[in-house]
């Protein structure tokens, strides 16, 4: 009974956390480049004074589903989507790097290529500057080119190349801001094999149907844990009555 109390109690607690993660996935079912969060349970014995029958249920390492999402053509010059595996490198305000699959870019007032949230996009030599009055295009290898829209049209001018990386999936971790970073904090090396598709964006890899089914399943599991605790309480009351009679 002691093991049942601890297992049901901690199981119910972490089911609520899984429900929150599932709700978060569902809320981002239409977020560009979003990667679904994954959860799993495991049993952990209680360390320290106490009965050895006590064991906690914990939500193991919260992982990420790296399955690519659907790619949709937008026709917008500053939209890019990663083809297959890989990431687009960003430069944060503190100079460190972060990685995203969201290739919806804009040009800042200072002429710097940025994400829609104002984070600089990394090029091979740093942030990429976009001159005024040009049409921008992004090649398959991430090369950013521009053609002037003023006067006679000339040849395309190369402005830089997106820093595209493909570190091992187990070496990157999701931050609170939704961006991914290397576990050790060091920047990832550029990978020439990563390719992009211009004028396109990658959708979220969250399956709305799977997320809804998972929410229903978690709700039933939580109810089951609550019923187990009620059974323990009932058994404890009956045991106390029997002890009082024998005393």
Secondary structure, 3 states (H helix, E strand, C coil): CHHHHHHHHHHHHHHHHHHHHHHHHHHCCCCCCCCCEECCEEEEECCCCCCCCCEEEEECCCEECCCCCCEEECCCCCEEEEECCCEEEEECCCCCEEEECCCEEEECCCCEEEECCCCEEEECCEECECCCCEEEEECCCCEEEEEECCCCCCCCEEEEEECEECCCHHHEEECCCCCEEECCCCCCCECCCCEEEECEEECCCCCHHHHHHHHHHHHHHHHHHHHHHHHHHHHHHHHHHHHHHHC
